[in-house]
């Protein structure tokens, strides 16, 4: 990476805390929503999937057995819960990413991040693209 480029924006500790808080809030909501076994099964599936991602040759049988043992409506509720969890995490990360970009762009002497609008416009101007 050259001196004129910043490293990519990484999720901050604040973003990770917000994501964890949203995770916990969703767990509470699922547990109180009177959906028998959904909170537990979704949590177990998520833990299994995380563990499997770290293995070079994962044994998918425990996760597949968990999924096969679900009733159709339960499987649907688990997919919905996971989708909500994923959406909440992405929203929190996007919020913190935008906050970091805004803060960086408020310092005119700083080199803008490669993915910022300011950087894109500078690159376009530097290449002589007419307005």
Secondary structure, DSSP 8 states (H G I E B T S, - for coil): --TT--------HHHHHHHHHHHHHHHHHHHHTT-TTHHHHHHHHHHHHHHHHT-TT---HHHHHHHHTS-HHHHHHHHHHHHHHHHHHHHHHHHHHHHHHHHHHT-TTS---TTSHHHHHHHHHHTT---
